[in-house]
Amino acid sequence: MDPGWLILCLFMIAEVFLVGVLILPMPSNSVRGMVIDGFRKIWKKYPNIRSGAALVMFLNIWYFWSALNFIYSDDAYKTENRQVLLRLFREERNAYLTGFGIFNF
């Protein structure tokens, strides 16, 4: 497994967890405000988190561009070779995953 994909997978799990916590039903708006303020304080207190998120987002955009570059190239559709079709399916999957990560960020 490519280490970049491992980083993207772990970052996507963290994103899904944070979004899941934010959309959970809360007993009151004051509790929701405390949760959001807690996330905001952590985000502002640790600039390394912001820098890491920016680097992972750059990696995500890089992989998204790479996947779309192959999908829209002429090489993907010239042949009926099964290996090329498998790579095309893999790149489509990667495009969906990275696109979801970009959208979720």
Backbone atoms as SQL, in Angstrom:
CREATE TABLE atoms (id INTEGER PRIMARY KEY, chain TEXT, resi INTEGER, resn TEXT, atom TEXT, x REAL, y REAL, z REAL);
INSERT INTO atoms VALUES
  (1, 'A', 1, 'MET', 'N', 0.842, -1.174, 0.000),
  (2, 'A', 1, 'MET', 'CA', 0.000, 0.000, 0.000),
  (3, 'A', 1, 'MET', 'C', 0.891, 1.244, 0.000),
  (4, 'A', 2, 'ASP', 'N', 0.513, 2.185, -0.781),
  (5, 'A', 2, 'ASP', 'CA', 1.210, 3.449, -0.870),
  (6, 'A', 2, 'ASP', 'C', 1.037, 4.220, 0.445),
  (7, 'A', 3, 'PRO', 'N', 2.106, 4.767, 1.021),
  (8, 'A', 3, 'PRO', 'CA', 1.963, 5.495, 2.285),
  (9, 'A', 3, 'PRO', 'C', 1.043, 6.714, 2.176),
  (10, 'A', 4, 'GLY', 'N', 0.984, 7.304, 0.989),
  (11, 'A', 4, 'GLY', 'CA', 0.084, 8.445, 0.799),
  (12, 'A', 4, 'GLY', 'C', -1.366, 8.047, 0.977),
  (13, 'A', 5, 'TRP', 'N', -1.723, 6.870, 0.471),
  (14, 'A', 5, 'TRP', 'CA', -3.103, 6.415, 0.634),
  (15, 'A', 5, 'TRP', 'C', -3.417, 6.086, 2.084),
  (16, 'A', 6, 'LEU', 'N', -2.430, 5.593, 2.817),
  (17, 'A', 6, 'LEU', 'CA', -2.632, 5.339, 4.245),
  (18, 'A', 6, 'LEU', 'C', -2.892, 6.642, 4.985),
  (19, 'A', 7, 'ILE', 'N', -2.137, 7.667, 4.673),
  (20, 'A', 7, 'ILE', 'CA', -2.347, 8.978, 5.299),
  (21, 'A', 7, 'ILE', 'C', -3.724, 9.519, 4.948),
  (22, 'A', 8, 'LEU', 'N', -4.112, 9.411, 3.670),
  (23, 'A', 8, 'LEU', 'CA', -5.435, 9.893, 3.262),
  (24, 'A', 8, 'LEU', 'C', -6.547, 9.113, 3.938),
  (25, 'A', 9, 'CYS', 'N', -6.361, 7.817, 4.097),
  (26, 'A', 9, 'CYS', 'CA', -7.377, 6.989, 4.750),
  (27, 'A', 9, 'CYS', 'C', -7.540, 7.395, 6.212),
  (28, 'A', 10, 'LEU', 'N', -6.438, 7.562, 6.914),
  (29, 'A', 10, 'LEU', 'CA', -6.515, 7.968, 8.318),
  (30, 'A', 10, 'LEU', 'C', -7.118, 9.362, 8.462),
  (31, 'A', 11, 'PHE', 'N', -6.759, 10.267, 7.561),
  (32, 'A', 11, 'PHE', 'CA', -7.315, 11.613, 7.602),
  (33, 'A', 11, 'PHE', 'C', -8.813, 11.597, 7.305),
  (34, 'A', 12, 'MET', 'N', -9.238, 10.740, 6.376),
  (35, 'A', 12, 'MET', 'CA', -10.659, 10.656, 6.057),
  (36, 'A', 12, 'MET', 'C', -11.439, 10.075, 7.233),
  (37, 'A', 13, 'ILE', 'N', -10.858, 9.115, 7.934),
  (38, 'A', 13, 'ILE', 'CA', -11.515, 8.571, 9.125),
  (39, 'A', 13, 'ILE', 'C', -11.683, 9.671, 10.167),
  (40, 'A', 14, 'ALA', 'N', -10.637, 10.490, 10.357),
  (41, 'A', 14, 'ALA', 'CA', -10.733, 11.599, 11.306),
  (42, 'A', 14, 'ALA', 'C', -11.781, 12.608, 10.861),
  (43, 'A', 15, 'GLU', 'N', -11.839, 12.910, 9.565),
  (44, 'A', 15, 'GLU', 'CA', -12.848, 13.839, 9.050),
  (45, 'A', 15, 'GLU', 'C', -14.251, 13.311, 9.288),
  (46, 'A', 16, 'VAL', 'N', -14.462, 12.042, 8.998),
  (47, 'A', 16, 'VAL', 'CA', -15.793, 11.455, 9.179),
  (48, 'A', 16, 'VAL', 'C', -16.180, 11.468, 10.653),
  (49, 'A', 17, 'PHE', 'N', -15.215, 11.194, 11.539),
  (50, 'A', 17, 'PHE', 'CA', -15.496, 11.240, 12.965),
  (51, 'A', 17, 'PHE', 'C', -15.896, 12.645, 13.406),
  (52, 'A', 18, 'LEU', 'N', -15.132, 13.656, 12.973),
  (53, 'A', 18, 'LEU', 'CA', -15.439, 15.034, 13.363),
  (54, 'A', 18, 'LEU', 'C', -16.786, 15.488, 12.810),
  (55, 'A', 19, 'VAL', 'N', -17.058, 15.177, 11.555),
  (56, 'A', 19, 'VAL', 'CA', -18.340, 15.550, 10.965),
  (57, 'A', 19, 'VAL', 'C', -19.476, 14.793, 11.661),
  (58, 'A', 20, 'GLY', 'N', -19.227, 13.524, 11.998),
  (59, 'A', 20, 'GLY', 'CA', -20.242, 12.753, 12.719),
  (60, 'A', 20, 'GLY', 'C', -20.568, 13.360, 14.073),
  (61, 'A', 21, 'VAL', 'N', -19.535, 13.812, 14.793),
  (62, 'A', 21, 'VAL', 'CA', -19.777, 14.457, 16.092),
  (63, 'A', 21, 'VAL', 'C', -20.546, 15.763, 15.897),
  (64, 'A', 22, 'LEU', 'N', -20.234, 16.496, 14.837),
  (65, 'A', 22, 'LEU', 'CA', -20.903, 17.775, 14.624),
  (66, 'A', 22, 'LEU', 'C', -22.365, 17.625, 14.217),
  (67, 'A', 23, 'ILE', 'N', -22.724, 16.522, 13.580),
  (68, 'A', 23, 'ILE', 'CA', -24.117, 16.380, 13.153),
  (69, 'A', 23, 'ILE', 'C', -24.945, 15.530, 14.112),
  (70, 'A', 24, 'LEU', 'N', -24.325, 15.042, 15.190),
  (71, 'A', 24, 'LEU', 'CA', -25.095, 14.285, 16.179),
  (72, 'A', 24, 'LEU', 'C', -26.150, 15.175, 16.824),
  (73, 'A', 25, 'PRO', 'N', -27.293, 14.599, 17.157),
  (74, 'A', 25, 'PRO', 'CA', -28.277, 15.401, 17.890),
  (75, 'A', 25, 'PRO', 'C', -27.745, 15.717, 19.291),
  (76, 'A', 26, 'MET', 'N', -27.829, 16.979, 19.669),
  (77, 'A', 26, 'MET', 'CA', -27.356, 17.420, 20.980),
  (78, 'A', 26, 'MET', 'C', -28.560, 17.773, 21.841),
  (79, 'A', 27, 'PRO', 'N', -28.432, 17.635, 23.163),
  (80, 'A', 27, 'PRO', 'CA', -29.574, 17.934, 24.027),
  (81, 'A', 27, 'PRO', 'C', -29.972, 19.409, 23.999),
  (82, 'A', 28, 'SER', 'N', -29.005, 20.290, 23.813),
  (83, 'A', 28, 'SER', 'CA', -29.346, 21.718, 23.744),
  (84, 'A', 28, 'SER', 'C', -28.295, 22.431, 22.905),
  (85, 'A', 29, 'ASN', 'N', -28.613, 23.672, 22.568),
  (86, 'A', 29, 'ASN', 'CA', -27.672, 24.454, 21.767),
  (87, 'A', 29, 'ASN', 'C', -26.436, 24.830, 22.562),
  (88, 'A', 30, 'SER', 'N', -26.556, 24.918, 23.890),
  (89, 'A', 30, 'SER', 'CA', -25.378, 25.242, 24.696),
  (90, 'A', 30, 'SER', 'C', -24.359, 24.096, 24.646),
  (91, 'A', 31, 'VAL', 'N', -24.832, 22.853, 24.640),
  (92, 'A', 31, 'VAL', 'CA', -23.926, 21.708, 24.517),
  (93, 'A', 31, 'VAL', 'C', -23.267, 21.717, 23.140),
  (94, 'A', 32, 'ARG', 'N', -24.051, 21.999, 22.114),
  (95, 'A', 32, 'ARG', 'CA', -23.490, 22.083, 20.760),
  (96, 'A', 32, 'ARG', 'C', -22.443, 23.195, 20.686),
  (97, 'A', 33, 'GLY', 'N', -22.729, 24.315, 21.327),
  (98, 'A', 33, 'GLY', 'CA', -21.763, 25.418, 21.356),
  (99, 'A', 33, 'GLY', 'C', -20.479, 25.033, 22.064),
  (100, 'A', 34, 'MET', 'N', -20.581, 24.254, 23.154),
  (101, 'A', 34, 'MET', 'CA', -19.384, 23.806, 23.862),
  (102, 'A', 34, 'MET', 'C', -18.547, 22.875, 22.983),
  (103, 'A', 35, 'VAL', 'N', -19.205, 21.992, 22.248),
  (104, 'A', 35, 'VAL', 'CA', -18.480, 21.073, 21.365),
  (105, 'A', 35, 'VAL', 'C', -17.769, 21.847, 20.259),
  (106, 'A', 36, 'ILE', 'N', -18.469, 22.776, 19.641),
  (107, 'A', 36, 'ILE', 'CA', -17.880, 23.569, 18.559),
  (108, 'A', 36, 'ILE', 'C', -16.755, 24.446, 19.092),
  (109, 'A', 37, 'ASP', 'N', -16.953, 25.043, 20.280),
  (110, 'A', 37, 'ASP', 'CA', -15.882, 25.853, 20.871),
  (111, 'A', 37, 'ASP', 'C', -14.660, 25.002, 21.199),
  (112, 'A', 38, 'GLY', 'N', -14.883, 23.769, 21.646),
  (113, 'A', 38, 'GLY', 'CA', -13.760, 22.870, 21.910),
  (114, 'A', 38, 'GLY', 'C', -12.969, 22.577, 20.652),
  (115, 'A', 39, 'PHE', 'N', -13.676, 22.287, 19.549),
  (116, 'A', 39, 'PHE', 'CA', -12.983, 22.057, 18.273),
  (117, 'A', 39, 'PHE', 'C', -12.251, 23.317, 17.821),
  (118, 'A', 40, 'ARG', 'N', -12.885, 24.472, 17.989),
  (119, 'A', 40, 'ARG', 'CA', -12.283, 25.737, 17.560),
  (120, 'A', 40, 'ARG', 'C', -11.017, 26.036, 18.366),
  (121, 'A', 41, 'LYS', 'N', -11.058, 25.800, 19.683),
  (122, 'A', 41, 'LYS', 'CA', -9.881, 26.053, 20.523),
  (123, 'A', 41, 'LYS', 'C', -8.723, 25.141, 20.142),
  (124, 'A', 42, 'ILE', 'N', -9.016, 23.886, 19.907),
  (125, 'A', 42, 'ILE', 'CA', -7.962, 22.954, 19.485),
  (126, 'A', 42, 'ILE', 'C', -7.383, 23.383, 18.152),
  (127, 'A', 43, 'TRP', 'N', -8.236, 23.794, 17.216),
  (128, 'A', 43, 'TRP', 'CA', -7.800, 24.202, 15.884),
  (129, 'A', 43, 'TRP', 'C', -6.897, 25.431, 15.960),
  (130, 'A', 44, 'LYS', 'N', -7.250, 26.384, 16.842),
  (131, 'A', 44, 'LYS', 'CA', -6.452, 27.607, 16.942),
  (132, 'A', 44, 'LYS', 'C', -5.221, 27.440, 17.818),
  (133, 'A', 45, 'LYS', 'N', -5.288, 26.555, 18.810),
  (134, 'A', 45, 'LYS', 'CA', -4.178, 26.403, 19.751),
  (135, 'A', 45, 'LYS', 'C', -2.987, 25.680, 19.137),
  (136, 'A', 46, 'TYR', 'N', -3.238, 24.734, 18.267),
  (137, 'A', 46, 'TYR', 'CA', -2.172, 23.911, 17.689),
  (138, 'A', 46, 'TYR', 'C', -2.041, 24.202, 16.194),
  (139, 'A', 47, 'PRO', 'N', -1.099, 25.057, 15.812),
  (140, 'A', 47, 'PRO', 'CA', -0.939, 25.358, 14.380),
  (141, 'A', 47, 'PRO', 'C', -0.427, 24.162, 13.577),
  (142, 'A', 48, 'ASN', 'N', 0.169, 23.176, 14.264),
  (143, 'A', 48, 'ASN', 'CA', 0.634, 21.982, 13.538),
  (144, 'A', 48, 'ASN', 'C', -0.535, 21.202, 12.957),
  (145, 'A', 49, 'ILE', 'N', -1.671, 21.235, 13.620),
  (146, 'A', 49, 'ILE', 'CA', -2.864, 20.553, 13.094),
  (147, 'A', 49, 'ILE', 'C', -3.302, 21.224, 11.796),
  (148, 'A', 50, 'ARG', 'N', -3.288, 22.551, 11.790),
  (149, 'A', 50, 'ARG', 'CA', -3.679, 23.278, 10.570),
  (150, 'A', 50, 'ARG', 'C', -2.701, 23.000, 9.435),
  (151, 'A', 51, 'SER', 'N', -1.402, 23.005, 9.752),
  (152, 'A', 51, 'SER', 'CA', -0.399, 22.740, 8.718),
  (153, 'A', 51, 'SER', 'C', -0.516, 21.312, 8.198),
  (154, 'A', 52, 'GLY', 'N', -0.725, 20.366, 9.102),
  (155, 'A', 52, 'GLY', 'CA', -0.896, 18.975, 8.684),
  (156, 'A', 52, 'GLY', 'C', -2.127, 18.790, 7.822),
  (157, 'A', 53, 'ALA', 'N', -3.211, 19.462, 8.194),
  (158, 'A', 53, 'ALA', 'CA', -4.437, 19.368, 7.398),
  (159, 'A', 53, 'ALA', 'C', -4.227, 19.966, 6.006),
  (160, 'A', 54, 'ALA', 'N', -3.479, 21.064, 5.943),
  (161, 'A', 54, 'ALA', 'CA', -3.207, 21.672, 4.636),
  (162, 'A', 54, 'ALA', 'C', -2.343, 20.752, 3.777),
  (163, 'A', 55, 'LEU', 'N', -1.345, 20.107, 4.378),
  (164, 'A', 55, 'LEU', 'CA', -0.500, 19.180, 3.615),
  (165, 'A', 55, 'LEU', 'C', -1.281, 17.962, 3.137),
  (166, 'A', 56, 'VAL', 'N', -2.139, 17.442, 4.004),
  (167, 'A', 56, 'VAL', 'CA', -2.949, 16.289, 3.604),
  (168, 'A', 56, 'VAL', 'C', -3.940, 16.695, 2.513),
  (169, 'A', 57, 'MET', 'N', -4.479, 17.913, 2.586),
  (170, 'A', 57, 'MET', 'CA', -5.388, 18.378, 1.537),
  (171, 'A', 57, 'MET', 'C', -4.638, 18.528, 0.218),
  (172, 'A', 58, 'PHE', 'N', -3.399, 19.011, 0.269),
  (173, 'A', 58, 'PHE', 'CA', -2.590, 19.084, -0.951),
  (174, 'A', 58, 'PHE', 'C', -2.356, 17.695, -1.527),
  (175, 'A', 59, 'LEU', 'N', -2.055, 16.723, -0.654),
  (176, 'A', 59, 'LEU', 'CA', -1.870, 15.339, -1.097),
  (177, 'A', 59, 'LEU', 'C', -3.156, 14.788, -1.706),
  (178, 'A', 60, 'ASN', 'N', -4.277, 15.125, -1.098),
  (179, 'A', 60, 'ASN', 'CA', -5.575, 14.678, -1.602),
  (180, 'A', 60, 'ASN', 'C', -5.838, 15.253, -2.997),
  (181, 'A', 61, 'ILE', 'N', -5.574, 16.521, -3.161),
  (182, 'A', 61, 'ILE', 'CA', -5.772, 17.164, -4.471),
  (183, 'A', 61, 'ILE', 'C', -4.818, 16.572, -5.501),
  (184, 'A', 62, 'TRP', 'N', -3.581, 16.274, -5.089),
  (185, 'A', 62, 'TRP', 'CA', -2.603, 15.666, -6.008),
  (186, 'A', 62, 'TRP', 'C', -3.095, 14.309, -6.511),
  (187, 'A', 63, 'TYR', 'N', -3.565, 13.457, -5.591),
  (188, 'A', 63, 'TYR', 'CA', -4.063, 12.143, -5.993),
  (189, 'A', 63, 'TYR', 'C', -5.336, 12.263, -6.839),
  (190, 'A', 64, 'PHE', 'N', -6.183, 13.231, -6.523),
  (191, 'A', 64, 'PHE', 'CA', -7.391, 13.451, -7.320),
  (192, 'A', 64, 'PHE', 'C', -7.021, 13.845, -8.745),
  (193, 'A', 65, 'TRP', 'N', -6.057, 14.762, -8.874),
  (194, 'A', 65, 'TRP', 'CA', -5.611, 15.174, -10.206),
  (195, 'A', 65, 'TRP', 'C', -4.992, 14.001, -10.955),
  (196, 'A', 66, 'SER', 'N', -4.216, 13.196, -10.257),
  (197, 'A', 66, 'SER', 'CA', -3.578, 12.042, -10.891),
  (198, 'A', 66, 'SER', 'C', -4.617, 11.044, -11.399),
  (199, 'A', 67, 'ALA', 'N', -5.652, 10.800, -10.601),
  (200, 'A', 67, 'ALA', 'CA', -6.700, 9.864, -11.013),
  (201, 'A', 67, 'ALA', 'C', -7.464, 10.400, -12.218),
  (202, 'A', 68, 'LEU', 'N', -7.824, 11.676, -12.169),
  (203, 'A', 68, 'LEU', 'CA', -8.564, 12.250, -13.293),
  (204, 'A', 68, 'LEU', 'C', -7.703, 12.347, -14.545),
  (205, 'A', 69, 'ASN', 'N', -6.411, 12.548, -14.370),
  (206, 'A', 69, 'ASN', 'CA', -5.509, 12.607, -15.517),
  (207, 'A', 69, 'ASN', 'C', -5.532, 11.294, -16.287),
  (208, 'A', 70, 'PHE', 'N', -5.540, 10.157, -15.568),
  (209, 'A', 70, 'PHE', 'CA', -5.596, 8.873, -16.261),
  (210, 'A', 70, 'PHE', 'C', -6.987, 8.613, -16.837),
  (211, 'A', 71, 'ILE', 'N', -8.029, 8.961, -16.097),
  (212, 'A', 71, 'ILE', 'CA', -9.398, 8.692, -16.566),
  (213, 'A', 71, 'ILE', 'C', -9.683, 9.433, -17.869),
  (214, 'A', 72, 'TYR', 'N', -9.215, 10.667, -17.969),
  (215, 'A', 72, 'TYR', 'CA', -9.499, 11.456, -19.161),
  (216, 'A', 72, 'TYR', 'C', -8.429, 11.346, -20.238),
  (217, 'A', 73, 'SER', 'N', -7.431, 10.492, -20.036),
  (218, 'A', 73, 'SER', 'CA', -6.409, 10.305, -21.068),
  (219, 'A', 73, 'SER', 'C', -6.922, 9.329, -22.129),
  (220, 'A', 74, 'ASP', 'N', -6.289, 9.358, -23.276),
  (221, 'A', 74, 'ASP', 'CA', -6.679, 8.456, -24.359),
  (222, 'A', 74, 'ASP', 'C', -6.220, 7.029, -24.108),
  (223, 'A', 75, 'ASP', 'N', -5.215, 6.856, -23.264),
  (224, 'A', 75, 'ASP', 'CA', -4.686, 5.521, -22.984),
  (225, 'A', 75, 'ASP', 'C', -5.710, 4.627, -22.290),
  (226, 'A', 76, 'ALA', 'N', -6.620, 5.228, -21.554),
  (227, 'A', 76, 'ALA', 'CA', -7.577, 4.437, -20.781),
  (228, 'A', 76, 'ALA', 'C', -8.606, 3.756, -21.683),
  (229, 'A', 77, 'TYR', 'N', -8.832, 4.288, -22.854),
  (230, 'A', 77, 'TYR', 'CA', -9.918, 3.769, -23.697),
  (231, 'A', 77, 'TYR', 'C', -9.449, 3.200, -25.032),
  (232, 'A', 78, 'LYS', 'N', -8.145, 3.142, -25.263),
  (233, 'A', 78, 'LYS', 'CA', -7.643, 2.645, -26.541),
  (234, 'A', 78, 'LYS', 'C', -7.735, 1.137, -26.666),
  (235, 'A', 79, 'THR', 'N', -7.625, 0.433, -25.590),
  (236, 'A', 79, 'THR', 'CA', -7.504, -1.018, -25.659),
  (237, 'A', 79, 'THR', 'C', -8.552, -1.691, -24.787),
  (238, 'A', 80, 'GLU', 'N', -8.769, -2.922, -25.067),
  (239, 'A', 80, 'GLU', 'CA', -9.683, -3.737, -24.267),
  (240, 'A', 80, 'GLU', 'C', -8.901, -4.648, -23.330),
  (241, 'A', 81, 'ASN', 'N', -7.655, -4.329, -23.111),
  (242, 'A', 81, 'ASN', 'CA', -6.812, -5.110, -22.219),
  (243, 'A', 81, 'ASN', 'C', -7.384, -5.069, -20.799),
  (244, 'A', 82, 'ARG', 'N', -7.443, -6.216, -20.154),
  (245, 'A', 82, 'ARG', 'CA', -8.050, -6.277, -18.822),
  (246, 'A', 82, 'ARG', 'C', -7.239, -5.521, -17.784),
  (247, 'A', 83, 'GLN', 'N', -5.928, -5.510, -17.936),
  (248, 'A', 83, 'GLN', 'CA', -5.111, -4.772, -16.977),
  (249, 'A', 83, 'GLN', 'C', -5.388, -3.278, -17.054),
  (250, 'A', 84, 'VAL', 'N', -5.582, -2.784, -18.267),
  (251, 'A', 84, 'VAL', 'CA', -5.891, -1.368, -18.427),
  (252, 'A', 84, 'VAL', 'C', -7.273, -1.069, -17.852),
  (253, 'A', 85, 'LEU', 'N', -8.225, -1.973, -18.068),
  (254, 'A', 85, 'LEU', 'CA', -9.559, -1.767, -17.504),
  (255, 'A', 85, 'LEU', 'C', -9.542, -1.809, -15.979),
  (256, 'A', 86, 'LEU', 'N', -8.740, -2.702, -15.413),
  (257, 'A', 86, 'LEU', 'CA', -8.616, -2.758, -13.954),
  (258, 'A', 86, 'LEU', 'C', -7.994, -1.473, -13.421),
  (259, 'A', 87, 'ARG', 'N', -6.998, -0.964, -14.126),
  (260, 'A', 87, 'ARG', 'CA', -6.404, 0.303, -13.690),
  (261, 'A', 87, 'ARG', 'C', -7.411, 1.433, -13.807),
  (262, 'A', 88, 'LEU', 'N', -8.227, 1.401, -14.862),
  (263, 'A', 88, 'LEU', 'CA', -9.258, 2.422, -15.023),
  (264, 'A', 88, 'LEU', 'C', -10.253, 2.365, -13.874),
  (265, 'A', 89, 'PHE', 'N', -10.704, 1.179, -13.498),
  (266, 'A', 89, 'PHE', 'CA', -11.630, 1.039, -12.383),
  (267, 'A', 89, 'PHE', 'C', -10.984, 1.505, -11.075),
  (268, 'A', 90, 'ARG', 'N', -9.709, 1.177, -10.889),
  (269, 'A', 90, 'ARG', 'CA', -8.994, 1.598, -9.680),
  (270, 'A', 90, 'ARG', 'C', -8.875, 3.118, -9.628),
  (271, 'A', 91, 'GLU', 'N', -8.568, 3.721, -10.750),
  (272, 'A', 91, 'GLU', 'CA', -8.438, 5.183, -10.776),
  (273, 'A', 91, 'GLU', 'C', -9.793, 5.865, -10.570),
  (274, 'A', 92, 'GLU', 'N', -10.872, 5.256, -11.087),
  (275, 'A', 92, 'GLU', 'CA', -12.202, 5.813, -10.830),
  (276, 'A', 92, 'GLU', 'C', -12.536, 5.749, -9.342),
  (277, 'A', 93, 'ARG', 'N', -12.209, 4.615, -8.716),
  (278, 'A', 93, 'ARG', 'CA', -12.432, 4.487, -7.281),
  (279, 'A', 93, 'ARG', 'C', -11.620, 5.529, -6.520),
  (280, 'A', 94, 'ASN', 'N', -10.370, 5.695, -6.907),
  (281, 'A', 94, 'ASN', 'CA', -9.519, 6.678, -6.239),
  (282, 'A', 94, 'ASN', 'C', -10.052, 8.094, -6.422),
  (283, 'A', 95, 'ALA', 'N', -10.597, 8.377, -7.599),
  (284, 'A', 95, 'ALA', 'CA', -11.170, 9.698, -7.834),
  (285, 'A', 95, 'ALA', 'C', -12.380, 9.935, -6.929),
  (286, 'A', 96, 'TYR', 'N', -13.215, 8.919, -6.748),
  (287, 'A', 96, 'TYR', 'CA', -14.357, 9.056, -5.842),
  (288, 'A', 96, 'TYR', 'C', -13.889, 9.282, -4.407),
  (289, 'A', 97, 'LEU', 'N', -12.899, 8.510, -3.961),
  (290, 'A', 97, 'LEU', 'CA', -12.422, 8.634, -2.588),
  (291, 'A', 97, 'LEU', 'C', -11.783, 10.013, -2.331),
  (292, 'A', 98, 'THR', 'N', -10.931, 10.437, -3.230),
  (293, 'A', 98, 'THR', 'CA', -10.276, 11.734, -3.024),
  (294, 'A', 98, 'THR', 'C', -11.259, 12.886, -3.195),
  (295, 'A', 99, 'GLY', 'N', -12.208, 12.737, -4.112),
  (296, 'A', 99, 'GLY', 'CA', -13.230, 13.771, -4.257),
  (297, 'A', 99, 'GLY', 'C', -14.085, 13.894, -3.006),
  (298, 'A', 100, 'PHE', 'N', -14.407, 12.769, -2.386),
  (299, 'A', 100, 'PHE', 'CA', -15.158, 12.808, -1.128),
  (300, 'A', 100, 'PHE', 'C', -14.335, 13.474, -0.032),
  (301, 'A', 101, 'GLY', 'N', -13.049, 13.186, 0.019),
  (302, 'A', 101, 'GLY', 'CA', -12.192, 13.819, 1.020),
  (303, 'A', 101, 'GLY', 'C', -12.099, 15.315, 0.833),
  (304, 'A', 102, 'ILE', 'N', -12.007, 15.753, -0.416),
  (305, 'A', 102, 'ILE', 'CA', -11.959, 17.201, -0.695),
  (306, 'A', 102, 'ILE', 'C', -13.292, 17.837, -0.327),
  (307, 'A', 103, 'PHE', 'N', -14.391, 17.192, -0.690),
  (308, 'A', 103, 'PHE', 'CA', -15.722, 17.733, -0.377),
  (309, 'A', 103, 'PHE', 'C', -15.934, 17.771, 1.135),
  (310, 'A', 104, 'ASN', 'N', -15.494, 16.747, 1.833),
  (311, 'A', 104, 'ASN', 'CA', -15.713, 16.665, 3.281),
  (312, 'A', 104, 'ASN', 'C', -14.885, 17.690, 4.033),
  (313, 'A', 105, 'PHE', 'N', -13.730, 18.086, 3.482),
  (314, 'A', 105, 'PHE', 'CA', -12.881, 19.054, 4.162),
  (315, 'A', 105, 'PHE', 'C', -13.549, 20.410, 4.131);
